[in-house]
């Protein structure tokens, strides 16, 4: 009689223990032998159910897997917010990375010729930093002075186009300092001296390089395009560069430059109406564009027009330029 009672009492305990051990074994086998490839961004104070779906959504998990994570692994209590990328690693390793806060790094690529507004939009799209805060800082004269020692109203032109790897806890101030320091390391050491011989200050040289960068992305053309603008400046001719108008229009630019835009005297960047260079750079130039400005080709060119392949045809006279416009832009 006593044996039967003991059996009745112990059997459920045995079964619970057995099945618990079995499901734990299945869960352990699953996380140790199943590889995963996905990117997960865990927000601060994010609900566990949301995090779980980000990590395991679409994956065929073993029975009672969520209970295993909660009760055995204590995973919800150990999660560190951040950005994590799994590239064919085991789920066990991925979970460990999240528990230990071993964030993967975001890759942010700033293409040549991007403006501060383009960079802000990229940060917004990637949802890494506060893009509004970024724009406030790069146009904050006091922050700029502390960073550069220069009295500037904007860091346009000084944020070097390159690929940067950052984590989600990187502050906007630190990111800006990183890309500015990269600019300092990339600008040729004798840039200031070389452009000074052409009658330009270092800042004016960067402004010109930013225009050259927006006019062409063909490496070999940088020195030639730069020579056109130098020649026009020397002859007191207006630069008449469309990218400067577009920069000054900002969000008003709809993809087309109208005659009224060319005549707009309220646009401080309209080089069809102002003499000389615009007040600030209009993009962030590459090392190639900077070198093109300091090592410009010796030419007599005053005009250029784009061809269909992205390269340009250059002209010494307006008459020759009109022929090129008809030939390469009007298809005659």
C-alpha positions as CSV (number, residue, x, y, z in Angstrom):
1,X,0.0,0.0,0.0
2,X,2.7,2.4,1.0
3,X,4.6,1.6,-2.3
4,X,1.6,2.5,-4.3
5,X,1.2,5.8,-2.6
6,X,4.9,6.6,-3.0
7,X,4.6,5.7,-6.7
8,X,1.6,8.0,-7.1
9,X,3.4,10.9,-5.4
10,X,6.8,10.4,-7.1
11,X,5.6,9.5,-10.6
12,X,4.4,13.1,-11.5
13,X,7.6,14.6,-10.0
14,X,9.6,12.1,-12.1
15,X,7.7,12.9,-15.2
16,X,7.9,16.7,-14.7
17,X,11.7,16.4,-14.0
18,X,12.1,14.1,-17.0
19,X,10.2,16.3,-19.5
20,X,11.8,19.5,-18.1
21,X,15.3,18.0,-18.6
22,X,14.2,16.8,-22.0
23,X,13.0,20.2,-23.2
24,X,16.0,22.0,-21.6
25,X,18.2,19.5,-23.6
26,X,16.3,20.3,-26.8
27,X,16.5,24.0,-26.2
28,X,20.3,23.8,-25.4
29,X,20.8,21.7,-28.5
30,X,18.8,24.2,-30.6
31,X,20.7,27.3,-29.5
32,X,24.1,25.6,-29.7
33,X,23.7,24.0,-33.1
34,X,21.4,26.4,-35.0
35,X,23.1,29.3,-36.8
36,X,21.5,32.6,-37.4
37,X,22.1,35.6,-39.8
38,X,20.2,38.8,-39.0
39,X,20.5,42.3,-37.8
40,X,18.7,43.4,-34.6
41,X,18.5,46.8,-33.1
42,X,17.2,46.6,-29.5
43,X,15.8,50.0,-28.2
44,X,16.2,51.1,-24.6
45,X,13.3,50.0,-22.4
46,X,11.9,48.0,-25.3
47,X,9.3,45.3,-24.4
48,X,10.7,41.8,-24.2
49,X,8.0,40.5,-26.6
50,X,9.2,43.0,-29.2
51,X,12.9,42.0,-28.7
52,X,12.0,38.3,-28.9
53,X,10.2,38.8,-32.2
54,X,13.1,40.7,-33.6
55,X,15.5,37.8,-32.7
56,X,13.5,34.7,-33.2
57,X,10.7,35.8,-35.5
58,X,10.3,33.4,-38.4
59,X,12.5,30.8,-36.7
60,X,11.1,27.3,-35.9
61,X,11.9,27.1,-32.2
62,X,11.5,24.0,-29.9
63,X,8.5,23.6,-27.7
64,X,8.5,25.8,-24.5
65,X,11.5,27.7,-25.8
66,X,10.2,31.0,-24.4
67,X,9.9,29.4,-21.0
68,X,13.4,28.1,-21.3
69,X,14.7,31.6,-22.1
70,X,12.8,33.2,-19.2
71,X,13.3,30.7,-16.5
72,X,16.5,28.9,-17.3
73,X,18.6,31.5,-19.2
74,X,17.0,34.6,-17.5
75,X,17.4,36.2,-20.9
76,X,14.9,39.0,-20.5
77,X,16.7,40.3,-17.4
78,X,20.1,40.3,-19.1
79,X,19.3,42.0,-22.4
80,X,21.5,45.0,-23.2
81,X,20.0,47.5,-25.7
82,X,22.0,48.2,-28.8
83,X,22.7,47.1,-32.4
84,X,23.7,43.5,-33.0
85,X,24.5,41.7,-36.2
86,X,24.7,37.9,-36.5
87,X,26.5,36.6,-39.5
88,X,26.1,32.8,-39.5
89,X,26.8,32.4,-35.9
90,X,25.1,30.2,-33.4
91,X,22.0,31.5,-31.5
92,X,23.9,30.8,-28.3
93,X,26.7,33.2,-29.3
94,X,24.2,35.8,-30.5
95,X,22.3,35.6,-27.2
96,X,25.6,35.9,-25.3
97,X,26.6,39.0,-27.4
98,X,23.3,40.6,-26.5
99,X,23.6,39.7,-22.8
100,X,27.2,41.1,-22.6
101,X,26.3,44.2,-24.7
102,X,28.9,43.3,-27.4
103,X,27.4,45.6,-30.0
104,X,28.2,45.3,-33.7
105,X,29.2,48.5,-35.3
106,X,27.0,50.5,-37.8
107,X,28.7,51.3,-41.0
108,X,27.9,54.8,-42.1
109,X,29.1,55.8,-45.6
110,X,29.3,59.4,-46.5
111,X,29.6,59.7,-50.3
112,X,31.8,62.4,-52.0
113,X,29.8,65.6,-52.4
114,X,27.3,64.9,-49.6
115,X,26.1,68.1,-47.8
116,X,25.5,68.3,-44.0
117,X,21.8,67.9,-44.8
118,X,22.5,64.7,-46.8
119,X,24.5,63.3,-43.9
120,X,21.7,64.2,-41.5
121,X,19.2,62.4,-43.7
122,X,21.4,59.3,-43.8
123,X,21.6,59.3,-40.0
124,X,17.8,59.6,-39.8
125,X,17.3,56.8,-42.2
126,X,19.7,54.5,-40.3
127,X,18.0,55.5,-37.0
128,X,21.4,55.7,-35.3
129,X,21.7,59.3,-34.0
130,X,19.5,62.3,-33.6
131,X,19.8,63.9,-37.0
132,X,18.3,67.2,-35.7
133,X,20.9,67.4,-33.0
134,X,23.6,66.7,-35.6
135,X,22.4,69.6,-37.8
136,X,22.3,71.9,-34.7
137,X,25.9,71.1,-33.8
138,X,27.4,71.4,-37.3
139,X,25.8,74.9,-37.5
140,X,26.7,75.9,-33.9
141,X,29.5,78.5,-34.1
142,X,30.6,77.9,-30.5
143,X,30.7,74.1,-30.9
144,X,32.6,74.6,-34.2
145,X,35.1,76.9,-32.5
146,X,35.8,74.4,-29.7
147,X,36.3,71.7,-32.3
148,X,38.3,73.5,-34.9
149,X,39.6,76.7,-33.4
150,X,38.0,78.6,-36.3
151,X,35.1,81.1,-36.3
152,X,32.8,79.4,-38.8
153,X,29.0,79.3,-39.1
154,X,28.9,75.8,-40.5
155,X,31.1,72.7,-40.8
156,X,30.0,72.2,-44.4
157,X,33.2,71.3,-46.3
158,X,35.0,69.9,-43.3
159,X,33.2,66.6,-42.9
160,X,35.3,64.1,-44.8
161,X,33.4,61.7,-47.1
162,X,34.4,58.2,-46.0
163,X,33.0,55.0,-44.3
164,X,32.7,55.2,-40.5
165,X,31.9,52.5,-38.0
166,X,30.0,53.6,-34.9
167,X,27.9,52.1,-32.1
168,X,24.5,53.2,-30.9
169,X,25.9,54.9,-27.8
170,X,28.1,57.2,-29.8
171,X,27.1,60.8,-29.2
172,X,26.6,63.3,-32.1
173,X,29.5,65.4,-30.8
174,X,31.8,62.4,-31.0
175,X,30.7,61.4,-34.5
176,X,31.2,65.0,-35.8
177,X,34.6,65.2,-34.2
178,X,35.6,61.8,-35.8
179,X,34.7,62.9,-39.3
180,X,36.2,66.4,-38.9
181,X,39.5,64.8,-37.6
182,X,39.4,62.6,-40.7
183,X,39.2,65.7,-42.9
184,X,42.2,67.2,-41.1
185,X,44.2,64.0,-41.8
186,X,43.1,63.9,-45.4
187,X,43.6,67.5,-46.6
188,X,47.0,67.9,-48.2
189,X,49.5,69.6,-45.9
190,X,50.4,72.3,-48.3
191,X,46.8,73.0,-49.4
192,X,46.7,76.4,-47.8
193,X,50.0,77.4,-49.2
194,X,49.2,76.3,-52.7
195,X,45.8,77.9,-53.0
196,X,47.2,81.1,-51.5
197,X,49.5,81.4,-54.5
198,X,46.3,81.4,-56.6
199,X,44.9,84.3,-54.6
200,X,42.6,82.2,-52.3
201,X,42.5,81.7,-48.6
202,X,42.3,78.1,-47.3
203,X,38.6,78.5,-46.7
204,X,38.0,79.8,-50.2
205,X,40.0,76.9,-51.5
206,X,37.7,74.4,-49.7
207,X,34.7,76.3,-51.1
208,X,36.0,75.9,-54.6
209,X,36.8,72.3,-54.0
210,X,33.2,71.7,-52.8
211,X,31.9,73.2,-56.1
212,X,34.3,71.1,-58.2
213,X,33.1,68.1,-56.3
214,X,29.5,68.8,-57.2
215,X,30.2,69.5,-60.8
216,X,32.1,66.2,-61.5
217,X,32.8,62.9,-59.9
218,X,35.4,62.0,-62.6
219,X,38.8,61.9,-60.9
220,X,40.7,63.0,-63.9
221,X,38.4,66.1,-64.4
222,X,39.0,67.7,-61.0
223,X,42.0,69.7,-62.0
224,X,40.4,70.8,-65.3
225,X,37.1,71.8,-63.8
226,X,39.0,73.7,-61.1
227,X,41.0,75.5,-63.8
228,X,37.7,76.7,-65.4
229,X,36.6,78.4,-62.2
230,X,40.1,79.8,-61.5
231,X,40.1,81.3,-65.0
232,X,36.7,82.8,-64.5
233,X,37.6,84.3,-61.1
234,X,40.8,85.8,-62.6
235,X,38.8,87.4,-65.4
236,X,36.1,88.7,-62.9
237,X,33.5,86.5,-64.6
238,X,30.7,85.0,-62.5
239,X,31.1,81.3,-61.8
240,X,27.6,80.4,-63.0
241,X,27.6,77.0,-61.3
242,X,24.2,75.3,-61.1
243,X,25.1,73.3,-57.9
244,X,25.6,76.5,-56.0
245,X,22.0,77.6,-56.9
246,X,20.6,74.2,-55.8
247,X,22.4,74.4,-52.5
248,X,21.0,77.8,-51.8
249,X,17.5,76.7,-52.7
250,X,17.6,73.9,-50.2
251,X,14.2,72.1,-49.9
252,X,12.7,74.4,-52.5
253,X,14.7,72.6,-55.2
254,X,12.3,70.3,-57.1
255,X,14.8,68.8,-59.6
256,X,14.7,71.7,-62.1
257,X,16.4,75.1,-62.2
258,X,14.0,77.6,-63.7
259,X,14.9,81.0,-65.3
260,X,13.5,82.7,-62.2
261,X,16.0,80.7,-60.1
262,X,18.9,81.9,-62.2
263,X,17.8,85.5,-61.7
264,X,17.1,85.1,-58.0
265,X,19.2,87.7,-56.2
266,X,17.9,86.6,-52.8
267,X,19.8,83.3,-53.1
268,X,23.2,84.0,-51.5
269,X,24.6,81.0,-53.3
270,X,23.4,82.0,-56.8
271,X,26.7,82.4,-58.7
272,X,24.7,83.7,-61.7
273,X,24.0,86.8,-59.7
274,X,26.8,87.1,-57.2
275,X,30.4,87.8,-57.9
276,X,33.1,85.4,-56.8
277,X,32.6,82.4,-54.6
278,X,29.5,81.6,-52.5
279,X,29.7,82.3,-48.8
280,X,30.4,78.7,-47.7
281,X,31.2,75.4,-49.2
282,X,28.3,73.6,-50.8
283,X,29.4,70.1,-50.1
284,X,32.0,68.0,-48.4
285,X,34.8,67.4,-51.0
286,X,37.0,64.4,-51.4
287,X,40.8,64.4,-51.3
288,X,40.8,64.2,-55.1
289,X,38.7,67.4,-55.4
290,X,40.9,69.2,-52.9
291,X,44.0,68.1,-54.8
292,X,42.4,69.2,-58.1
293,X,42.0,72.8,-56.7
294,X,45.6,73.0,-55.5
295,X,47.1,71.2,-58.6
296,X,44.8,72.6,-61.2
297,X,45.5,72.0,-64.9
298,X,46.9,75.0,-66.9
299,X,44.1,75.7,-69.4
300,X,42.4,78.6,-71.1
301,X,39.0,76.9,-70.6
302,X,36.1,79.1,-69.4
303,X,33.1,76.8,-70.0
304,X,32.2,73.2,-69.8
305,X,29.1,71.1,-70.5
306,X,28.2,67.6,-69.4
307,X,28.1,64.7,-71.8
308,X,25.7,61.7,-71.5
309,X,28.5,59.5,-70.0
310,X,29.0,61.9,-67.1
311,X,32.2,63.4,-68.4
312,X,32.5,67.0,-69.7
313,X,33.5,68.8,-72.8
314,X,35.4,72.1,-72.3
315,X,35.5,75.3,-74.3
316,X,37.6,78.4,-74.4
317,X,35.0,80.7,-75.9
318,X,31.2,81.2,-75.5
319,X,30.7,80.5,-79.2
320,X,32.5,77.2,-78.9
321,X,30.5,76.4,-75.7
322,X,27.2,77.0,-77.5
323,X,28.2,74.5,-80.2
324,X,29.0,72.0,-77.4
325,X,25.6,72.6,-75.7
326,X,23.8,72.0,-79.0
327,X,25.8,68.9,-79.7
328,X,25.9,67.2,-76.3
329,X,22.7,68.5,-74.5
330,X,20.3,69.2,-77.3
331,X,21.3,66.2,-79.4
332,X,22.0,68.2,-82.6
